[in-house]
């Protein structure tokens, strides 16, 4: 499946947020790309433009394509609760995102690759579907043969695994328990989900 593999800093600058993680280049130039730099006079963005930009930012942040993104949104509309918040919770429950949150990968793209390449287990069973929906109580771990993988050990080095209250890390097992779906105020991403709901409601 096609994924964005272009310059990440350029996209981060476009949205004014380090959506792919820590980025020294973005910190130096945290304004939209273009030959006229930060002093360029920018056109006023319409309401639709603002909503579309928020949707695109969220898609890039979680690494989803349009069809996946929209299907997940439809699922959120059919689920009890505030649609925007439910939508973000579904995004956070994806296996590739949980692998990233646990610190097994340095990015969501890295988490997706670990899952796709059959390095990750859920409740002891091998799962190679990045969009797999992790549920409360599930244990996400590293396959025995993959525990010495340099990519994983590098990512884990110096990580704080108590960073997120909805995850519990067991260093001896190289596995983390998904305690519960996070509440909206626990999700650190700077996303205005209501704009996405308004966009799809047109």
Backbone as a chain_set.jsonl record, in Angstrom:
{"seq": "XXXXXXXXXXXXXXXXXXXXXXXXXXXXXXXXXXXXXXXXXXXXXXXXXXXXXXXXXXXXXXXXXXXXXXXXXXXXXXXXXXXXXXXXXXXXXXXXXXXXXXXXXXXXXXXXXXXXXXXXXXXXXXXXXXXXXXXXXXXXXXXXXXXXXXXXXXXXXXXXXXXXXXXXXXXXXXXXXXXXXXXXXXXXXXXXXXXXXXXXXX", "coords": {"N": [[0.839, -1.194, 0.0], [0.488, 2.266, -0.781], [2.489, 4.771, 0.745], [3.324, 7.901, 2.344], [6.497, 8.96, 1.581], [8.137, 11.077, 1.365], [9.936, 14.231, 1.997], [9.965, 14.769, 5.41], [10.218, 16.956, 7.157], [9.396, 19.118, 5.631], [6.638, 18.66, 5.404], [5.947, 18.813, 8.094], [6.55, 21.502, 8.588], [4.673, 22.684, 6.93], [2.291, 22.196, 8.305], [2.874, 23.37, 10.669], [3.655, 21.953, 12.921], [5.505, 19.465, 14.712], [4.844, 16.772, 13.489], [5.889, 14.281, 12.902], [7.466, 13.585, 14.974], [10.315, 14.396, 17.124], [12.289, 16.937, 15.66], [14.985, 18.485, 14.519], [15.512, 20.126, 12.33], [12.995, 21.201, 11.835], [12.646, 22.73, 14.129], [14.441, 24.767, 13.682], [13.378, 26.014, 11.455], [10.456, 26.731, 11.794], [8.226, 27.514, 10.218], [5.963, 27.902, 7.406], [6.994, 26.208, 4.35], [8.771, 27.617, 1.51], [10.036, 29.995, -0.899], [10.106, 32.605, 0.01], [10.244, 32.605, 2.705], [9.616, 33.188, 6.285], [8.476, 35.703, 6.146], [6.698, 35.965, 4.12], [3.644, 37.077, 2.743], [0.667, 35.653, 3.558], [-2.26, 34.167, 2.163], [-5.625, 34.598, 3.343], [-7.092, 31.861, 4.924], [-9.839, 29.808, 4.105], [-12.81, 28.617, 5.878], [-13.329, 25.983, 5.172], [-10.8, 25.323, 4.208], [-9.272, 25.393, 6.551], [-10.404, 23.281, 7.978], [-9.836, 21.153, 6.245], [-7.048, 21.18, 6.292], [-6.585, 20.403, 8.934], [-7.55, 17.8, 8.883], [-5.759, 16.631, 7.047], [-3.369, 16.942, 8.442], [-3.801, 15.245, 10.634], [-4.041, 12.787, 9.324], [-1.416, 12.477, 8.295], [-0.041, 12.443, 10.714], [-0.85, 10.032, 11.983], [-0.324, 8.298, 9.957], [-2.102, 7.306, 7.952], [-3.943, 6.385, 4.988], [-6.352, 7.969, 2.777], [-8.759, 6.395, 2.403], [-8.648, 4.472, 4.489], [-8.617, 6.212, 6.649], [-11.099, 7.552, 6.426], [-12.881, 5.387, 6.631], [-12.41, 4.61, 9.251], [-13.339, 6.854, 10.519], [-16.071, 6.672, 9.885], [-16.68, 4.418, 11.375], [-16.373, 5.495, 13.892], [-18.535, 7.254, 13.945], [-20.592, 5.493, 14.208], [-20.317, 4.547, 16.684], [-21.05, 4.727, 20.151], [-20.923, 7.828, 21.831], [-18.941, 10.931, 21.82], [-18.289, 11.841, 18.619], [-15.798, 12.891, 17.494], [-13.953, 12.503, 19.602], [-14.165, 9.745, 19.992], [-13.182, 8.913, 17.551], [-10.452, 9.711, 17.67], [-9.656, 8.058, 19.752], [-9.934, 5.552, 18.563], [-7.927, 5.735, 16.659], [-5.719, 5.833, 18.347], [-5.805, 3.296, 19.351], [-4.887, 1.604, 17.417], [-2.64, -0.99, 16.411], [-0.041, -0.381, 15.363], [0.313, 2.2, 16.348], [0.234, 1.765, 19.119], [2.53, 0.207, 19.472], [4.437, 2.145, 18.87], [3.87, 4.021, 20.934], [4.607, 2.511, 23.145], [7.296, 2.621, 22.938], [8.764, 0.905, 21.427], [9.376, 1.486, 18.89], [10.73, 4.275, 17.091], [9.07, 5.906, 15.718], [5.737, 6.174, 14.302], [5.682, 5.1, 11.775], [7.845, 3.409, 11.946], [6.845, 1.662, 13.844], [4.752, 0.531, 12.385], [6.231, -0.852, 10.481], [7.573, -2.766, 12.053], [5.396, -4.303, 12.906], [4.337, -5.207, 10.433], [6.488, -6.737, 9.519], [6.416, -8.921, 11.087], [7.332, -8.917, 13.812], [6.007, -8.437, 16.115], [3.831, -9.352, 18.799], [0.505, -10.083, 20.018], [-0.987, -10.744, 22.96], [0.589, -13.025, 23.007], [0.292, -14.107, 20.499], [1.293, -13.974, 17.105], [0.925, -11.03, 15.256], [0.439, -9.355, 12.274], [-0.789, -7.134, 11.227], [-1.005, -3.8, 10.891], [-3.22, -2.142, 11.423], [-4.658, -3.457, 13.308], [-6.949, -3.677, 15.974], [-6.321, -2.844, 19.18], [-7.318, -3.965, 22.351], [-8.57, -3.215, 25.687], [-6.605, -4.645, 28.213], [-5.146, -6.27, 26.545], [-1.93, -7.644, 25.76], [0.903, -6.389, 24.378], [3.728, -7.416, 22.76], [7.218, -8.274, 21.999], [8.25, -10.547, 19.542], [9.931, -13.562, 20.39], [12.271, -14.258, 18.87], [12.917, -11.801, 17.889], [13.778, -10.1, 19.862], [16.385, -9.23, 20.196], [16.782, -7.512, 18.171], [18.3, -4.83, 16.572], [17.044, -2.419, 15.882], [14.867, -2.33, 17.648], [16.081, -2.482, 20.218], [17.597, -0.14, 20.175], [15.579, 1.78, 20.032], [14.323, 1.362, 22.487], [16.269, 2.075, 24.303], [16.942, 4.24, 26.885], [14.313, 5.076, 27.054], [11.294, 6.287, 28.578], [8.978, 4.418, 30.094], [6.773, 4.927, 31.557], [5.382, 6.923, 30.616], [2.834, 7.149, 29.499], [-0.351, 6.908, 30.864], [-2.166, 4.911, 30.259], [-0.807, 2.691, 29.524], [1.195, -0.113, 30.466], [4.373, -1.145, 31.187], [6.498, -3.998, 30.938], [9.613, -4.68, 31.537], [11.208, -6.975, 31.738], [9.875, -8.866, 30.23], [9.728, -7.636, 27.849], [7.381, -6.387, 26.951], [4.194, -4.763, 26.783], [1.254, -3.739, 28.517], [-1.962, -2.916, 27.435], [-3.813, -0.982, 29.139], [-6.224, 0.491, 29.169], [-8.438, 2.293, 26.946], [-7.275, 5.463, 26.078], [-8.356, 8.581, 27.572], [-9.642, 11.611, 26.082], [-8.249, 13.924, 27.013], [-5.842, 12.828, 27.724], [-4.47, 12.159, 25.482], [-1.707, 13.236, 23.752], [-1.398, 14.527, 21.264], [-1.639, 17.444, 19.216], [-4.429, 18.026, 18.082], [-7.346, 19.173, 16.506], [-10.051, 17.745, 16.655], [-12.758, 18.263, 16.222], [-12.926, 19.861, 13.984], [-12.449, 18.08, 11.935], [-14.678, 16.457, 12.117], [-16.634, 18.317, 11.411], [-15.85, 18.813, 8.787], [-16.311, 16.336, 7.455], [-18.998, 16.253, 7.804], [-20.209, 17.869, 6.03]], "CA": [[0.0, 0.0, 0.0], [1.291, 3.488, -0.899], [2.667, 5.59, 1.935], [4.13, 9.079, 2.089], [7.911, 8.722, 1.892], [8.857, 12.287, 0.978], [10.578, 14.999, 3.078], [9.061, 14.89, 6.554], [10.292, 18.303, 7.729], [8.582, 19.992, 4.771], [5.245, 18.455, 5.789], [5.807, 19.347, 9.456], [6.524, 22.967, 8.457], [3.393, 23.036, 6.302], [1.231, 22.175, 9.317], [3.314, 24.111, 11.844], [3.709, 21.046, 14.068], [6.434, 18.337, 14.472], [3.935, 15.623, 13.497], [6.613, 13.019, 12.753], [8.348, 13.425, 16.125], [11.37, 15.407, 17.303], [12.863, 17.303, 14.368], [15.848, 19.656, 14.693], [15.341, 21.002, 11.168], [11.73, 21.923, 12.029], [12.862, 23.708, 15.196], [15.16, 25.901, 13.082], [12.498, 26.684, 10.49], [9.09, 26.31, 12.128], [7.281, 28.314, 9.447], [5.661, 27.181, 6.162], [8.058, 26.217, 3.34], [8.588, 28.557, 0.402], [11.26, 30.772, -1.12], [10.08, 33.913, 0.677], [10.457, 32.4, 4.138], [8.557, 33.52, 7.249], [7.923, 37.04, 5.915], [5.758, 35.925, 2.999], [2.244, 37.398, 3.076], [-0.136, 34.472, 3.27], [-3.677, 34.425, 1.926], [-6.524, 34.165, 4.405], [-7.589, 30.519, 4.651], [-11.278, 29.665, 4.319], [-13.211, 27.663, 6.925], [-13.104, 24.66, 4.591], [-9.344, 25.13, 4.147], [-8.804, 25.108, 7.916], [-10.871, 21.927, 8.305], [-9.091, 20.215, 5.399], [-5.674, 21.157, 6.8], [-6.588, 19.621, 10.182], [-7.706, 16.4, 8.494], [-4.499, 16.202, 6.433], [-2.373, 16.864, 9.523], [-4.1, 14.04, 11.412], [-3.699, 11.645, 8.458], [0.044, 12.351, 8.281], [0.402, 12.116, 12.074], [-1.083, 8.606, 12.254], [0.156, 7.52, 8.816], [-3.196, 6.61, 7.265], [-4.388, 6.864, 3.686], [-7.692, 8.551, 2.836], [-9.825, 5.399, 2.565], [-8.539, 3.945, 5.865], [-8.956, 7.307, 7.551], [-12.536, 7.788, 6.346], [-13.572, 4.205, 7.162], [-12.3, 4.67, 10.708], [-14.248, 7.931, 10.938], [-17.425, 6.108, 9.818], [-16.81, 3.529, 12.536], [-16.54, 6.379, 15.056], [-19.904, 7.801, 13.92], [-21.522, 4.425, 14.595], [-19.995, 4.162, 18.064], [-21.629, 5.619, 21.153], [-19.991, 8.816, 22.38], [-18.655, 12.109, 21.0], [-17.641, 11.291, 17.42], [-14.398, 13.305, 17.371], [-13.157, 11.86, 20.645], [-14.164, 8.312, 19.686], [-12.299, 8.773, 16.392], [-9.064, 9.768, 18.155], [-9.426, 6.856, 20.568], [-9.748, 4.452, 17.619], [-6.591, 5.924, 16.084], [-4.75, 5.485, 19.389], [-5.894, 1.86, 19.63], [-4.254, 0.832, 16.341], [-1.454, -1.697, 16.894], [1.196, 0.334, 15.025], [0.426, 3.333, 17.257], [0.542, 1.245, 20.458], [3.946, -0.175, 19.412], [5.154, 3.422, 18.953], [3.671, 4.582, 22.277], [5.365, 1.692, 24.099], [8.72, 2.919, 22.773], [9.423, -0.157, 20.667], [9.781, 2.119, 17.633], [10.935, 5.716, 17.266], [8.012, 6.61, 14.995], [4.612, 5.294, 13.952], [6.088, 4.376, 10.563], [8.697, 2.329, 12.444], [5.942, 0.709, 14.488], [4.05, -0.18, 11.31], [7.182, -1.774, 9.861], [7.795, -3.882, 12.982], [4.201, -5.156, 12.862], [4.265, -5.825, 9.097], [7.58, -7.704, 9.363], [6.15, -10.037, 12.012], [8.161, -8.871, 15.018], [5.153, -8.069, 17.244], [2.773, -10.285, 19.203], [-0.572, -9.587, 20.878], [-1.385, -11.87, 23.821], [1.402, -14.185, 22.658], [0.05, -14.53, 19.112], [1.886, -13.103, 16.104], [-0.028, -10.201, 14.508], [1.183, -8.544, 11.302], [-1.718, -6.154, 10.65], [-0.82, -2.542, 11.63], [-4.494, -1.533, 11.813], [-5.294, -4.316, 14.323], [-7.509, -2.881, 17.064], [-5.907, -3.331, 20.496], [-8.374, -3.776, 23.352], [-8.138, -3.138, 27.087], [-6.162, -5.925, 28.75], [-4.239, -6.925, 25.598], [-0.487, -7.493, 26.007], [1.647, -6.23, 23.121], [5.132, -7.723, 23.034], [8.143, -8.551, 20.892], [8.454, -11.968, 19.298], [11.167, -14.035, 21.031], [13.4, -14.188, 17.936], [13.176, -10.405, 17.502], [14.105, -9.288, 21.04], [17.727, -8.656, 20.092], [16.797, -6.684, 16.97], [18.945, -3.544, 16.871], [16.045, -1.345, 15.761], [14.06, -2.312, 18.865], [16.924, -2.156, 21.385], [17.942, 1.284, 20.054], [14.378, 2.558, 20.357], [14.036, 1.2, 23.914], [17.345, 2.672, 25.113], [16.672, 5.562, 27.468], [12.886, 5.408, 26.998], [10.508, 6.286, 29.816], [7.78, 3.651, 29.761], [5.649, 5.338, 32.404], [4.981, 8.168, 29.974], [1.398, 7.16, 29.222], [-1.053, 6.243, 31.971], [-2.978, 3.774, 29.804], [0.094, 1.596, 29.161], [2.019, -0.654, 31.558], [5.509, -1.806, 30.544], [7.23, -5.032, 31.671], [10.927, -4.706, 30.883], [11.738, -8.34, 31.707], [9.175, -9.595, 29.171], [9.729, -6.777, 26.658], [5.975, -6.339, 26.56], [3.411, -3.734, 27.455], [-0.183, -4.022, 28.624], [-2.862, -1.821, 27.079], [-4.723, -1.01, 30.289], [-7.531, 1.025, 28.77], [-8.403, 3.289, 25.87], [-7.031, 6.758, 26.734], [-9.344, 9.65, 27.476], [-9.188, 12.657, 25.151], [-7.259, 14.829, 27.598], [-4.577, 12.108, 27.912], [-3.811, 12.031, 24.174], [-0.886, 14.448, 23.66], [-1.369, 15.149, 19.939], [-2.334, 18.723, 19.071], [-5.392, 17.823, 16.997], [-8.688, 19.721, 16.752], [-10.872, 16.716, 16.001], [-14.078, 18.777, 15.844], [-12.814, 20.38, 12.614], [-12.558, 16.915, 11.042], [-16.099, 16.068, 12.161], [-17.354, 19.326, 10.625], [-15.498, 18.622, 7.373], [-16.996, 15.16, 6.938], [-20.435, 16.419, 7.97], [-20.699, 18.774, 4.957]], "C": [[0.88, 1.252, 0.0], [1.326, 4.251, 0.417], [3.477, 6.819, 1.56], [5.567, 8.809, 2.521], [8.768, 9.928, 1.506], [9.479, 12.985, 2.179], [9.609, 15.264, 4.24], [9.057, 16.308, 7.138], [9.42, 19.276, 6.937], [7.106, 19.895, 5.148], [4.989, 19.034, 7.185], [5.723, 20.879, 9.425], [5.205, 23.448, 7.872], [2.277, 23.134, 7.337], [1.627, 22.895, 10.609], [3.406, 23.276, 13.102], [4.654, 19.882, 13.757], [5.694, 17.012, 14.493], [4.637, 14.278, 13.346], [7.565, 12.766, 13.926], [9.39, 14.527, 16.182], [12.098, 15.659, 15.995], [13.663, 18.597, 14.523], [15.694, 20.654, 13.546], [14.06, 21.824, 11.289], [11.897, 23.016, 13.077], [13.568, 24.952, 14.66], [14.264, 26.716, 12.159], [11.053, 26.246, 10.725], [8.049, 27.24, 11.51], [7.068, 27.605, 8.11], [6.794, 27.271, 5.143], [7.746, 27.197, 2.212], [9.781, 29.477, 0.296], [11.282, 32.11, -0.397], [10.157, 33.816, 2.201], [9.31, 32.87, 5.012], [7.878, 34.862, 6.987], [6.905, 37.09, 4.768], [4.341, 36.222, 3.482], [1.361, 36.237, 2.628], [-1.604, 34.847, 3.105], [-4.504, 33.924, 3.113], [-7.133, 32.813, 4.014], [-9.072, 30.432, 4.988], [-11.554, 28.653, 5.429], [-12.967, 26.229, 6.44], [-11.613, 24.331, 4.559], [-8.759, 24.758, 5.5], [-9.17, 23.676, 8.307], [-10.077, 20.876, 7.529], [-7.653, 20.064, 5.899], [-5.575, 20.297, 8.061], [-6.712, 18.131, 9.875], [-6.393, 15.857, 7.934], [-3.407, 16.023, 7.489], [-2.557, 15.578, 10.325], [-3.748, 12.781, 10.627], [-2.193, 11.406, 8.449], [0.565, 11.911, 9.654], [0.292, 10.613, 12.34], [-0.728, 7.702, 11.075], [-0.916, 6.721, 8.094], [-3.454, 7.223, 5.898], [-5.858, 7.275, 3.794], [-8.796, 7.518, 3.111], [-9.833, 4.818, 3.974], [-9.052, 4.971, 6.859], [-10.473, 7.504, 7.603], [-13.333, 6.601, 6.915], [-13.543, 4.182, 8.689], [-13.22, 5.757, 11.267], [-15.696, 7.428, 10.932], [-17.694, 5.187, 10.999], [-17.056, 4.348, 13.798], [-17.956, 6.943, 15.114], [-20.937, 6.768, 14.364], [-21.31, 3.967, 16.042], [-20.551, 5.191, 19.036], [-20.563, 6.564, 21.71], [-19.823, 10.002, 21.452], [-17.788, 11.662, 19.828], [-16.161, 11.629, 17.321], [-13.491, 12.602, 18.368], [-13.056, 10.352, 20.401], [-13.188, 8.034, 18.545], [-10.827, 8.767, 16.816], [-8.713, 8.534, 18.974], [-9.204, 5.625, 19.682], [-8.366, 4.527, 16.972], [-5.511, 5.488, 17.085], [-4.72, 3.988, 19.67], [-5.307, 0.99, 18.519], [-2.945, 0.216, 16.853], [-0.163, -0.949, 16.576], [1.414, 1.53, 15.944], [0.811, 2.879, 18.658], [2.018, 0.827, 20.533], [4.824, 1.071, 19.549], [5.062, 4.01, 20.359], [4.466, 3.809, 23.34], [6.871, 1.945, 24.007], [9.488, 1.849, 22.028], [9.896, 0.343, 19.305], [9.883, 3.623, 17.864], [9.874, 6.552, 16.561], [6.872, 5.633, 14.715], [4.939, 4.485, 12.7], [6.97, 3.191, 10.944], [7.88, 1.248, 13.119], [5.203, -0.122, 13.464], [4.958, -1.219, 10.676], [7.438, -2.988, 10.75], [6.618, -4.861, 12.946], [4.156, -5.918, 11.54], [5.308, -6.918, 8.902], [7.541, -8.828, 10.406], [7.093, -10.091, 13.218], [7.314, -8.697, 16.284], [4.073, -9.124, 17.514], [1.711, -9.553, 20.033], [-1.104, -10.793, 21.633], [-0.686, -13.168, 23.408], [1.241, -14.68, 21.237], [0.626, -13.501, 18.139], [0.792, -12.351, 15.341], [0.769, -9.303, 13.563], [0.287, -7.556, 10.558], [-1.624, -4.853, 11.458], [-2.117, -1.916, 12.137], [-5.261, -2.363, 12.858], [-5.722, -3.463, 15.515], [-7.163, -3.512, 18.412], [-6.99, -2.997, 21.518], [-7.793, -3.753, 24.77], [-7.789, -4.531, 27.606], [-5.215, -6.672, 27.826], [-2.776, -6.635, 25.95], [0.24, -7.495, 24.662], [3.127, -6.425, 23.416], [5.943, -7.953, 21.776], [8.312, -10.061, 20.762], [9.827, -12.39, 19.821], [12.39, -13.866, 20.129], [13.814, -12.751, 17.61], [13.654, -9.527, 18.658], [15.493, -8.65, 20.995], [17.867, -7.768, 18.86], [17.296, -5.279, 17.316], [17.958, -2.374, 16.836], [15.233, -1.201, 17.046], [14.888, -1.912, 20.078], [17.343, -0.684, 21.366], [16.778, 2.168, 20.472], [14.098, 2.529, 21.864], [15.051, 1.902, 24.813], [16.959, 4.078, 25.591], [15.205, 5.978, 27.436], [12.263, 5.406, 28.39], [9.181, 5.6, 29.518], [6.6, 3.956, 30.685], [5.057, 6.635, 31.857], [3.469, 8.276, 29.783], [0.659, 6.302, 30.24], [-1.848, 5.015, 31.538], [-2.132, 2.568, 29.376], [0.934, 1.176, 30.36], [3.125, -1.509, 30.931], [6.183, -2.814, 31.475], [8.563, -5.238, 30.953], [11.467, -6.127, 30.747], [11.115, -9.167, 30.576], [9.237, -8.866, 27.822], [8.319, -6.714, 26.074], [5.251, -5.261, 27.358], [1.936, -4.086, 27.448], [-0.978, -2.765, 28.307], [-3.977, -1.814, 28.123], [-6.138, -0.562, 29.93], [-7.349, 1.995, 27.606], [-8.229, 4.657, 26.53], [-8.189, 7.729, 26.581], [-8.772, 10.761, 26.589], [-8.103, 13.539, 25.747], [-5.912, 14.155, 27.88], [-3.785, 11.988, 26.604], [-3.046, 13.322, 23.888], [-0.906, 15.177, 22.319], [-2.198, 16.428, 19.883], [-3.27, 18.655, 17.872], [-6.747, 18.395, 17.407], [-9.68, 18.823, 16.013], [-12.24, 17.209, 15.559], [-14.072, 19.333, 14.422], [-12.957, 19.256, 11.596], [-14.002, 16.445, 10.966], [-16.903, 17.03, 11.298], [-17.095, 19.156, 9.133], [-16.274, 17.454, 6.763], [-18.517, 15.266, 7.038], [-21.048, 17.298, 6.868], [-21.497, 17.99, 3.918]], "O": [[1.896, 1.3, 0.694], [0.317, 4.36, 1.113], [4.227, 6.8, 0.585], [5.826, 8.472, 3.676], [9.982, 9.807, 1.343], [9.548, 12.407, 3.263], [8.571, 15.902, 4.064], [8.013, 16.803, 7.562], [8.78, 20.154, 7.515], [6.404, 20.905, 5.208], [3.958, 19.659, 7.431], [4.925, 21.477, 10.146], [4.683, 24.49, 8.268], [1.428, 24.024, 7.271], [0.82, 23.018, 11.53], [3.259, 23.788, 14.211], [4.616, 19.354, 12.646], [5.885, 16.209, 15.406], [4.042, 13.239, 13.633], [8.377, 11.842, 13.88], [9.358, 15.471, 15.393], [12.482, 14.72, 15.299], [13.085, 19.678, 14.644], [15.74, 21.866, 13.754], [14.026, 22.992, 10.902], [11.349, 24.109, 12.928], [13.32, 26.062, 15.131], [14.372, 27.94, 12.086], [10.497, 25.477, 9.941], [7.12, 27.693, 12.179], [7.9, 26.79, 7.711], [7.481, 28.289, 5.071], [6.589, 27.557, 1.994], [10.469, 29.72, 1.288], [12.349, 32.694, -0.206], [10.137, 34.832, 2.896], [8.168, 32.948, 4.559], [6.816, 35.134, 7.545], [6.325, 38.14, 4.489], [3.894, 35.689, 4.498], [1.327, 35.891, 1.447], [-2.124, 35.718, 3.802], [-4.136, 32.963, 3.79], [-7.629, 32.65, 2.899], [-9.51, 30.923, 6.029], [-10.659, 27.928, 5.864], [-12.473, 25.38, 7.182], [-11.211, 23.203, 4.846], [-7.865, 23.916, 5.592], [-8.361, 22.952, 8.887], [-9.693, 19.843, 8.079], [-7.11, 18.959, 5.928], [-4.608, 19.556, 8.241], [-6.068, 17.301, 10.517], [-5.961, 14.763, 8.297], [-2.624, 15.075, 7.435], [-1.583, 14.903, 10.656], [-3.222, 11.821, 11.189], [-1.742, 10.269, 8.581], [1.494, 11.108, 9.746], [1.224, 9.997, 12.858], [-0.82, 6.478, 11.18], [-0.674, 5.59, 7.671], [-3.22, 8.41, 5.674], [-6.525, 6.967, 4.782], [-9.664, 7.746, 3.954], [-10.892, 4.684, 4.588], [-9.809, 4.657, 7.777], [-11.058, 7.608, 8.681], [-14.338, 6.796, 7.597], [-14.514, 3.788, 9.337], [-13.803, 5.603, 12.34], [-16.46, 7.716, 11.854], [-18.793, 5.175, 11.554], [-17.839, 3.957, 14.664], [-18.521, 7.096, 16.197], [-22.018, 7.12, 14.837], [-22.035, 3.112, 16.549], [-20.521, 6.392, 18.764], [-19.447, 6.148, 22.02], [-20.481, 10.08, 20.415], [-16.68, 11.162, 20.024], [-15.344, 10.738, 17.086], [-12.396, 12.16, 18.021], [-11.994, 9.757, 20.58], [-12.457, 7.044, 18.569], [-10.052, 7.92, 16.374], [-7.594, 8.027, 18.893], [-8.389, 4.761, 20.006], [-7.715, 3.503, 16.763], [-4.521, 4.859, 16.712], [-3.722, 3.468, 20.17], [-5.236, -0.23, 18.663], [-2.23, 0.837, 17.64], [0.728, -0.882, 17.423], [2.551, 1.852, 16.288], [1.622, 3.527, 19.319], [2.678, 1.068, 21.543], [5.83, 1.054, 20.257], [6.069, 4.45, 20.913], [4.937, 4.393, 24.316], [7.629, 1.536, 24.886], [10.718, 1.871, 21.994], [10.715, -0.299, 18.648], [9.203, 4.173, 18.729], [9.783, 7.76, 16.777], [7.024, 4.422, 14.872], [4.529, 3.331, 12.572], [6.87, 2.113, 10.358], [8.177, 0.06, 12.99], [5.037, -1.33, 13.636], [4.524, -2.329, 10.367], [7.513, -4.113, 10.257], [6.804, -6.078, 12.953], [3.958, -7.133, 11.526], [5.059, -7.906, 8.21], [8.504, -9.576, 10.576], [7.585, -11.154, 13.595], [7.833, -8.795, 17.395], [3.491, -9.699, 16.595], [1.994, -8.536, 20.667], [-1.607, -11.743, 21.034], [-1.271, -14.25, 23.449], [1.969, -15.575, 20.805], [0.462, -12.296, 18.333], [-0.153, -12.961, 14.841], [1.665, -8.578, 13.995], [0.56, -7.187, 9.416], [-2.107, -4.8, 12.589], [-2.118, -1.236, 13.163], [-6.375, -2.009, 13.243], [-4.955, -2.633, 16.004], [-7.657, -4.59, 18.742], [-7.512, -1.882, 21.542], [-6.676, -4.212, 25.01], [-8.567, -5.474, 27.461], [-4.546, -7.609, 28.26], [-2.432, -5.533, 26.378], [0.196, -8.472, 23.915], [3.712, -5.697, 24.218], [5.446, -7.847, 20.655], [8.494, -10.762, 21.757], [10.789, -11.633, 19.698], [13.43, -13.384, 20.578], [14.917, -12.51, 17.118], [13.908, -8.338, 18.464], [15.747, -7.653, 21.672], [18.97, -7.319, 18.545], [16.784, -4.63, 18.227], [18.033, -1.459, 17.656], [14.945, -0.086, 17.483], [14.448, -1.092, 20.884], [17.434, -0.051, 22.418], [16.955, 3.168, 21.168], [13.69, 3.534, 22.447], [14.736, 2.277, 25.942], [16.69, 4.973, 24.79], [14.885, 7.122, 27.76], [12.652, 4.627, 29.26], [8.353, 6.134, 28.779], [5.554, 3.313, 30.599], [4.327, 7.344, 32.55], [2.897, 9.36, 29.892], [0.99, 5.136, 30.455], [-2.169, 4.165, 32.369], [-2.665, 1.554, 28.924], [1.334, 2.011, 31.171], [2.842, -2.48, 30.229], [6.413, -2.528, 32.65], [8.631, -5.881, 29.906], [12.113, -6.45, 29.75], [11.759, -10.063, 30.031], [8.846, -9.412, 26.791], [8.098, -6.95, 24.886], [5.655, -4.905, 28.464], [1.431, -4.663, 26.486], [-0.705, -1.689, 28.84], [-4.958, -2.548, 28.004], [-7.12, -1.176, 30.347], [-6.241, 2.453, 27.327], [-8.971, 4.981, 27.457], [-8.912, 7.702, 25.584], [-7.562, 10.834, 26.377], [-7.134, 13.872, 25.064], [-4.947, 14.831, 28.234], [-2.579, 11.744, 26.622], [-3.653, 14.388, 23.79], [-0.476, 16.328, 22.24], [-3.302, 16.497, 20.423], [-2.956, 19.155, 16.791], [-7.235, 18.139, 18.508], [-10.087, 19.115, 14.889], [-12.83, 16.652, 14.633], [-15.089, 19.285, 13.731], [-13.522, 19.454, 10.52], [-14.494, 16.082, 9.898], [-17.766, 16.6, 10.532], [-17.997, 19.331, 8.314], [-16.829, 17.58, 5.672], [-19.24, 14.474, 6.435], [-22.268, 17.444, 6.793], [-21.987, 18.57, 2.949]]}, "num_chains": 1, "name": "protein.A"}
